[in-house]
Amino acid sequence: MYYHRYLYIFFILLALNLSFFSTSKLNAKGFFIDEIEIQEKLENNFNKETLINKGFKKAFYELMSKLIQSKDLIKIKNANLNEIKSMIETFTIKKEKFVDKTYSLNLGVSFNKKKILNYLNNKKIFPSQIREENFLFIPILLDQSKNDILVYSNNPFYTNWKVSINKSHLIKYVLPTEDLEDLNLIRKNYLEIENYDFKKIIQKYSLENSIVAIFFKNESKIKILSKIRTKENQVIKSFSFDNIDLNNIDELTKLINNLKINYEDFWKVNNLINTSIKLPILIQVDTKNFGLSLEFEETLNKMDLINSFSISRFDKDFIFYELIFNGTPKYFINTMREQNFNFDTQNKIWILK
């Protein structure tokens, strides 16, 4: 009898501990922007707080570049500093130094997720999940004036694609290695390159996502046909640019950056968070499986589609979670299955197995 009493008390304390742990994790849930570098000359009017405020703005705009499409950036261009500061939960000064009468700071800034999403909702902007993914990128240049095809050497897109890296971009590009067999395969299909599926080349890299960009160049225009594959779908997008001199590094860099922005927007559209959908989900977890509960909470904290979650109640046998999900039940189940969580969904309260 005493054994059962102590066992019950143990599980009550365990659940209480988990409840407090969950609350702190919920309050700390946010968007974290790291490695914000700012500096200013040490002059008579130097003010450290002013410099930190500049860092807050820089962190905010970097977060926005990750969350929203390029067409919506103009809507937040003149964000008020006080409004930005009201959405910050914590910040840390990671490094500070004085060199040549210049004061430099390295900041890490954590934004409150709920406040950020409410801010964007008021601006009528749909944010996206911050999902960084590797994409195989195969650039193929067809010089129509010379009737030539370039894949690796002498292809300015292959050579310069990764020269400039934007830290706010979600797509991380993997360029193919120079392969004579692949080169011959592409040359062999030169006349039907627009319809070729490239599967034989893509499968060598074991990546779920890929972009094959075919650049058709003539004397006055460059047309780009982009074959984009993701785990969810396949699309073809077409872009064109006039009066681009590929020998001019500034014009080439501008074209590459414009293309990358278009690819970023495509990826964001595929990962939109529909904040108008607020799906309540009740989940039951066995109290004895403390490790599973911790892993489950850690996963929820990493998911941008989780609007909020908390422990609604508990007893000696089970912990009951209540969460709000910005998506459909099917999408939640599939997303959690990818993280190795499975549910029995036959009843109103789903059981985490």
TIVEX-228390 format. One line per field, with one value per residue (C-alpha): residue number from 1; residue in one letter; x, z, y. Coordinates in nm, 4 decimals, always signed. Each point is the difference from the previous one (the first is absolute). Layout:
! residues N
papa	c(NUM,...)
rogu	c(a,...)
X	c(X,...)
Z	c(Z,...)
Y	c(Y,...)
END
This chain:
! residues 353
papa	c(1,2,3,4,5,6,7,8,9,10,11,12,13,14,15,16,17,18,19,20,21,22,23,24,25,26,27,28,29,30,31,32,33,34,35,36,37,38,39,40,41,42,43,44,45,46,47,48,49,50,51,52,53,54,55,56,57,58,59,60,61,62,63,64,65,66,67,68,69,70,71,72,73,74,75,76,77,78,79,80,81,82,83,84,85,86,87,88,89,90,91,92,93,94,95,96,97,98,99,100,101,102,103,104,105,106,107,108,109,110,111,112,113,114,115,116,117,118,119,120,121,122,123,124,125,126,127,128,129,130,131,132,133,134,135,136,137,138,139,140,141,142,143,144,145,146,147,148,149,150,151,152,153,154,155,156,157,158,159,160,161,162,163,164,165,166,167,168,169,170,171,172,173,174,175,176,177,178,179,180,181,182,183,184,185,186,187,188,189,190,191,192,193,194,195,196,197,198,199,200,201,202,203,204,205,206,207,208,209,210,211,212,213,214,215,216,217,218,219,220,221,222,223,224,225,226,227,228,229,230,231,232,233,234,235,236,237,238,239,240,241,242,243,244,245,246,247,248,249,250,251,252,253,254,255,256,257,258,259,260,261,262,263,264,265,266,267,268,269,270,271,272,273,274,275,276,277,278,279,280,281,282,283,284,285,286,287,288,289,290,291,292,293,294,295,296,297,298,299,300,301,302,303,304,305,306,307,308,309,310,311,312,313,314,315,316,317,318,319,320,321,322,323,324,325,326,327,328,329,330,331,332,333,334,335,336,337,338,339,340,341,342,343,344,345,346,347,348,349,350,351,352,353)
rogu	c(m,y,y,h,r,y,l,y,i,f,f,i,l,l,a,l,n,l,s,f,f,s,t,s,k,l,n,a,k,g,f,f,i,d,e,i,e,i,q,e,k,l,e,n,n,f,n,k,e,t,l,i,n,k,g,f,k,k,a,f,y,e,l,m,s,k,l,i,q,s,k,d,l,i,k,i,k,n,a,n,l,n,e,i,k,s,m,i,e,t,f,t,i,k,k,e,k,f,v,d,k,t,y,s,l,n,l,g,v,s,f,n,k,k,k,i,l,n,y,l,n,n,k,k,i,f,p,s,q,i,r,e,e,n,f,l,f,i,p,i,l,l,d,q,s,k,n,d,i,l,v,y,s,n,n,p,f,y,t,n,w,k,v,s,i,n,k,s,h,l,i,k,y,v,l,p,t,e,d,l,e,d,l,n,l,i,r,k,n,y,l,e,i,e,n,y,d,f,k,k,i,i,q,k,y,s,l,e,n,s,i,v,a,i,f,f,k,n,e,s,k,i,k,i,l,s,k,i,r,t,k,e,n,q,v,i,k,s,f,s,f,d,n,i,d,l,n,n,i,d,e,l,t,k,l,i,n,n,l,k,i,n,y,e,d,f,w,k,v,n,n,l,i,n,t,s,i,k,l,p,i,l,i,q,v,d,t,k,n,f,g,l,s,l,e,f,e,e,t,l,n,k,m,d,l,i,n,s,f,s,i,s,r,f,d,k,d,f,i,f,y,e,l,i,f,n,g,t,p,k,y,f,i,n,t,m,r,e,q,n,f,n,f,d,t,q,n,k,i,w,i,l,k)
X	c(+0.0000,+0.2825,+0.1803,-0.2963,-0.0320,+0.3666,-0.0249,-0.2982,+0.1819,+0.3019,-0.2035,-0.1829,+0.3351,+0.1289,-0.3022,+0.0254,+0.3643,-0.0870,-0.2790,+0.2360,+0.2563,-0.2613,-0.1114,+0.3528,+0.0584,-0.3262,+0.0954,+0.3459,-0.1337,+0.1045,+0.1957,+0.3696,+0.2289,+0.3686,+0.3290,-0.1274,+0.3098,-0.0184,+0.2672,+0.0456,+0.2841,+0.0770,-0.0744,-0.1321,-0.3616,+0.0505,-0.2903,+0.0089,-0.3792,-0.0405,+0.2379,-0.1913,-0.3246,+0.1587,+0.0746,-0.3633,-0.1118,+0.2565,-0.1103,-0.3664,+0.0541,+0.2099,-0.2852,-0.2483,+0.2222,-0.0265,-0.3724,-0.1691,+0.0104,+0.1956,-0.3200,-0.1082,+0.3254,-0.1108,-0.2907,+0.2370,+0.2715,-0.0715,-0.0674,-0.0010,+0.2904,-0.2279,-0.2226,+0.3043,+0.1241,-0.3425,+0.0352,+0.3434,+0.0106,+0.3721,+0.3288,+0.3616,+0.3212,+0.2221,+0.3109,+0.1108,+0.3311,+0.1802,+0.2263,+0.1323,-0.2437,-0.2899,-0.2359,-0.1403,-0.2781,-0.1197,-0.3630,-0.2387,-0.3675,-0.3020,-0.3410,-0.3310,-0.1567,-0.3608,+0.0602,+0.1857,-0.2818,-0.2620,+0.2019,+0.0103,-0.3676,-0.0857,+0.2058,-0.1965,+0.3209,+0.0093,+0.3339,+0.1759,+0.1653,+0.3717,+0.1145,+0.3589,+0.0523,+0.2743,-0.0779,+0.2058,+0.0521,+0.0927,+0.0569,+0.0194,+0.0901,-0.1100,+0.1713,-0.2391,+0.2130,+0.2900,-0.2127,+0.1960,-0.0914,+0.1972,-0.0449,+0.3184,+0.3040,-0.0637,-0.3515,-0.0183,-0.3033,+0.1771,+0.3113,-0.1711,-0.3208,+0.1422,+0.2382,-0.2545,-0.1817,-0.2993,-0.0371,-0.3752,-0.0613,-0.1610,+0.1229,+0.3533,+0.1354,+0.1962,+0.1726,+0.0659,+0.3554,+0.1586,-0.0947,+0.0854,-0.2805,-0.2579,+0.1443,-0.0286,-0.3555,-0.1011,+0.1698,-0.1712,-0.3398,+0.0858,-0.2837,-0.2655,+0.1573,-0.3222,-0.1817,+0.2810,-0.0743,+0.3626,-0.0962,+0.3085,+0.2203,-0.2092,-0.0248,+0.3776,-0.0194,-0.2681,-0.1704,-0.3780,+0.0154,+0.1559,-0.0016,+0.1106,+0.0400,+0.0394,+0.1298,-0.0810,+0.2285,-0.0131,+0.1484,-0.2679,-0.1806,+0.0419,-0.2957,+0.0119,-0.2053,+0.0074,-0.1082,-0.0586,-0.0533,-0.0848,-0.1304,-0.3517,-0.0173,+0.1655,-0.0392,+0.1475,+0.0641,+0.1167,+0.1890,+0.1586,+0.2502,+0.0874,+0.3379,+0.2126,+0.3720,+0.1220,+0.3566,-0.0925,+0.0323,-0.2390,-0.2765,+0.0587,-0.0138,-0.3212,-0.1608,+0.1069,-0.1348,-0.3319,-0.0334,+0.0786,-0.2721,-0.2480,+0.0971,-0.0315,-0.3508,-0.0956,+0.1239,-0.1866,-0.3261,+0.0357,+0.0392,-0.2583,-0.1387,-0.3717,-0.0592,-0.3736,-0.0094,+0.0076,-0.0478,-0.0304,+0.1534,-0.0117,+0.2772,+0.0491,+0.3461,+0.0812,+0.1454,+0.2495,+0.1612,+0.1749,+0.2565,-0.2723,-0.1726,+0.3219,+0.0714,-0.3580,+0.0214,+0.3372,-0.1458,-0.3063,+0.2285,+0.1841,-0.3148,-0.1035,-0.3496,-0.0593,-0.1780,+0.0138,-0.0057,-0.0379,-0.0848,-0.3738,-0.0067,+0.1764,-0.0484,+0.2123,-0.0413,-0.0078,+0.1037,-0.2510,+0.1283,-0.2099,+0.1489,-0.1048,+0.1243,-0.0030,-0.0894,-0.2096,-0.0085,+0.1512,+0.2901,+0.0662,+0.0028,+0.2295,+0.2358,+0.0239,+0.0490,+0.3090,+0.1286,-0.0776,-0.3133,-0.3119,-0.3520,-0.3135,-0.2625,-0.3161,-0.1277,-0.0328,+0.3187,+0.2833,+0.2425,+0.3731,+0.1336)
Z	c(+0.0000,+0.0957,-0.3217,-0.2136,+0.1942,-0.0550,-0.3634,-0.0468,+0.1687,-0.2247,-0.3167,+0.1239,+0.0648,-0.3351,-0.1797,+0.1928,-0.0963,-0.3616,+0.0223,+0.1257,-0.2580,-0.2735,+0.1132,-0.0103,-0.3396,-0.1236,+0.1227,-0.1556,-0.3320,-0.2646,-0.3103,+0.0741,-0.2218,+0.0682,-0.0971,-0.0509,-0.0595,+0.0583,+0.0532,+0.0438,+0.0376,+0.3562,-0.0224,+0.2458,-0.0747,+0.0232,+0.1703,+0.0621,+0.0291,-0.3419,-0.1467,+0.1611,-0.1409,-0.3458,+0.0703,+0.0915,-0.3322,-0.1926,+0.1754,-0.0691,-0.3730,-0.0212,+0.1631,-0.2423,-0.2934,+0.1227,+0.0759,-0.2810,-0.3776,-0.1700,-0.1201,+0.3629,+0.1283,-0.1020,+0.2467,+0.2958,-0.1398,+0.2454,+0.3108,+0.3156,+0.2405,+0.3060,-0.1755,-0.0832,+0.3601,+0.1304,-0.1936,+0.1437,+0.2855,+0.0734,-0.1504,+0.0740,-0.0699,-0.1121,-0.0792,+0.0264,-0.0935,-0.0591,-0.3047,-0.1613,+0.1955,-0.1231,+0.2373,-0.1341,+0.1334,-0.0806,+0.1033,+0.0290,+0.0053,+0.0876,-0.1258,+0.1493,-0.2589,+0.0814,-0.0133,-0.3299,-0.1564,+0.1320,-0.1430,-0.3434,+0.0206,+0.0635,-0.3079,-0.1964,-0.0663,+0.0019,+0.1468,-0.0886,+0.2051,+0.0376,-0.1668,-0.1149,-0.2659,-0.2336,-0.3708,-0.2751,-0.2526,-0.3593,-0.2202,-0.3740,-0.2379,-0.3637,-0.2086,-0.2951,-0.1972,+0.0064,+0.0119,+0.3071,+0.3365,+0.3196,+0.3267,+0.2064,-0.1366,-0.1625,+0.1433,+0.2026,+0.1961,+0.1138,+0.0913,+0.1790,+0.1473,+0.3503,+0.0023,+0.1813,+0.2952,+0.1648,+0.3591,+0.0000,-0.2929,+0.0825,-0.3063,+0.0296,-0.3437,-0.0857,-0.3382,-0.1937,-0.0245,-0.3427,-0.1553,-0.3584,-0.0158,+0.1037,-0.2434,-0.2880,+0.1053,-0.0055,-0.3346,-0.1409,+0.0910,-0.1218,-0.2549,+0.2533,+0.3089,+0.0979,+0.0296,+0.1493,+0.3635,+0.1311,+0.2389,-0.0799,+0.1119,+0.2969,+0.1631,+0.0447,+0.2702,+0.2287,+0.0479,+0.0107,-0.1449,-0.3243,-0.2498,-0.3593,-0.1496,-0.3780,-0.1170,-0.3643,-0.1062,-0.3174,-0.0754,+0.1746,+0.2498,+0.2472,+0.0555,+0.2971,+0.0220,+0.3559,+0.0738,+0.3753,+0.1888,+0.3686,+0.2098,-0.0391,-0.3670,-0.3312,-0.1817,-0.2966,+0.0252,-0.2714,+0.0369,-0.2475,+0.0236,-0.2663,-0.0838,+0.2350,-0.0659,+0.1629,-0.0214,+0.2261,+0.3550,+0.1464,-0.2489,+0.0438,+0.3798,-0.0196,-0.2233,+0.2349,+0.3045,-0.1749,-0.0868,+0.3555,+0.1303,-0.2415,+0.1213,+0.3627,-0.0697,-0.1591,+0.3072,+0.2352,-0.1920,+0.0428,+0.3769,+0.0832,+0.3528,-0.0254,+0.3271,-0.0737,+0.0652,+0.3734,+0.0499,+0.3684,+0.0676,+0.3255,+0.0523,+0.2756,+0.1035,+0.2460,+0.3158,+0.0449,-0.3350,+0.1156,-0.2828,-0.2650,+0.1572,-0.0080,-0.3623,-0.0931,+0.1608,-0.1583,-0.3410,+0.0558,+0.0938,-0.3311,-0.2162,-0.1410,-0.0687,+0.3733,+0.1118,+0.3674,+0.2281,+0.3714,+0.2475,+0.0623,+0.2773,+0.1303,+0.2362,+0.1154,-0.3363,-0.2729,-0.1000,-0.2202,-0.2464,-0.1695,-0.3073,-0.2800,-0.3460,-0.3062,-0.2468,-0.0675,+0.2123,-0.2880,-0.0340,+0.3741,+0.0003,-0.3035,+0.1412,+0.3345,-0.1703,-0.1669,+0.3540,+0.0986,+0.2020,-0.0651,+0.1369,+0.0586,-0.1300,+0.0430,+0.2923,+0.0714,+0.2055,-0.2127,+0.1619,-0.0603,-0.0451)
Y	c(+0.0000,+0.2405,-0.0997,+0.1081,+0.3266,+0.0867,-0.1026,+0.2277,+0.2916,-0.0642,+0.0232,+0.3100,+0.1695,-0.1201,+0.1405,+0.3272,+0.0254,-0.0637,+0.2568,+0.2684,-0.1053,+0.0276,+0.3440,+0.1352,-0.1558,+0.1499,+0.3459,-0.0358,-0.1187,+0.2453,+0.0811,+0.0305,+0.2062,-0.0475,+0.1632,+0.3554,+0.2125,+0.3772,+0.2617,+0.3727,+0.2483,+0.1079,+0.3708,+0.2576,-0.0848,-0.3781,-0.1781,-0.3747,-0.0228,+0.1614,-0.2570,-0.2868,+0.1404,-0.0128,-0.3650,-0.0622,+0.1479,-0.2018,-0.3215,+0.0792,+0.0533,-0.3164,-0.1930,+0.1535,-0.1028,-0.3588,+0.0088,+0.1904,+0.0246,+0.2770,+0.1719,+0.0531,+0.1497,+0.3488,-0.0280,-0.0208,+0.2280,+0.2830,-0.2074,+0.2088,-0.0644,-0.0097,-0.2537,-0.2137,+0.0189,-0.1043,-0.3266,-0.0835,-0.2488,-0.0067,+0.1030,-0.0827,+0.1856,-0.2851,+0.2029,+0.3595,+0.1536,+0.3288,+0.0194,+0.3191,+0.2199,-0.2151,-0.1805,-0.3291,-0.2192,-0.3515,-0.0504,-0.2899,+0.1046,-0.2129,+0.1182,-0.1099,-0.2256,+0.0811,+0.3757,-0.0285,-0.2044,+0.2444,+0.2888,-0.1644,-0.0902,+0.3666,+0.0879,-0.2630,-0.1958,-0.3795,-0.1142,-0.3254,-0.2673,+0.0578,-0.3207,-0.0069,-0.2662,-0.1185,+0.0248,-0.1563,+0.2794,-0.0887,+0.3066,-0.0619,+0.2819,-0.0259,+0.2637,+0.0111,+0.2435,-0.2506,-0.3149,-0.1097,-0.1554,+0.0680,-0.1873,+0.0250,+0.1806,+0.3390,+0.0014,+0.3257,-0.1218,-0.3157,+0.2004,+0.2902,-0.1430,-0.0458,+0.2962,+0.2166,-0.1607,+0.1709,-0.1258,+0.0705,-0.2371,-0.3336,-0.1905,-0.1366,-0.0902,-0.3120,+0.0215,-0.3207,-0.1278,+0.0077,-0.3317,-0.0937,-0.2553,+0.2599,+0.2536,-0.2460,-0.0858,+0.3666,+0.0572,-0.3080,+0.1485,+0.3494,+0.0195,-0.1023,+0.1545,+0.1759,-0.3329,-0.2078,-0.1059,-0.0169,-0.2843,-0.2018,+0.2890,+0.1151,-0.3436,-0.0130,+0.2672,-0.1484,+0.3368,+0.0421,+0.3520,+0.1160,+0.2844,-0.0464,+0.3468,+0.0168,+0.3380,+0.0789,+0.2841,+0.2038,+0.3405,+0.2081,-0.2220,-0.2861,-0.2289,-0.2396,-0.3164,-0.1360,-0.3570,-0.0099,-0.3257,-0.0291,-0.2832,+0.1404,+0.0989,+0.0842,+0.3300,+0.1834,+0.3717,+0.2360,+0.3284,+0.2369,+0.2864,+0.2549,+0.1511,-0.2105,-0.0181,-0.3221,+0.1265,+0.2887,-0.1368,+0.2602,-0.0820,-0.3736,+0.0303,+0.2026,-0.2628,-0.2817,+0.1849,+0.0675,-0.3665,-0.1060,+0.2331,-0.1588,-0.3474,+0.1156,+0.1297,-0.3309,-0.1874,+0.2339,-0.0373,-0.3759,+0.0427,+0.2652,+0.0210,+0.0631,+0.1843,+0.0100,-0.3771,-0.0679,-0.3733,-0.1062,-0.3425,-0.1981,-0.2548,-0.2566,-0.1232,-0.2766,+0.1606,-0.2815,+0.0796,+0.3175,-0.0095,-0.0119,+0.3023,+0.2012,-0.0910,+0.0846,+0.3455,+0.0729,-0.0861,+0.2213,+0.2882,-0.0309,-0.0053,+0.3383,-0.1335,-0.0516,+0.3158,-0.0980,-0.3020,-0.0703,-0.2763,+0.0226,-0.2619,-0.3097,-0.2929,-0.2925,-0.1752,+0.2632,+0.3509,+0.1832,+0.2587,+0.2635,+0.1643,+0.2341,-0.0944,+0.2299,-0.2725,-0.3075,-0.3195,-0.1975,+0.2422,-0.0147,-0.3791,-0.0181,+0.2636,-0.1779,-0.3364,+0.1443,+0.0649,-0.3637,+0.0809,-0.2084,+0.0420,-0.2006,+0.2462,-0.2096,+0.2080,+0.3733,-0.0123,-0.1351,-0.2389,+0.0411,-0.3531)
END
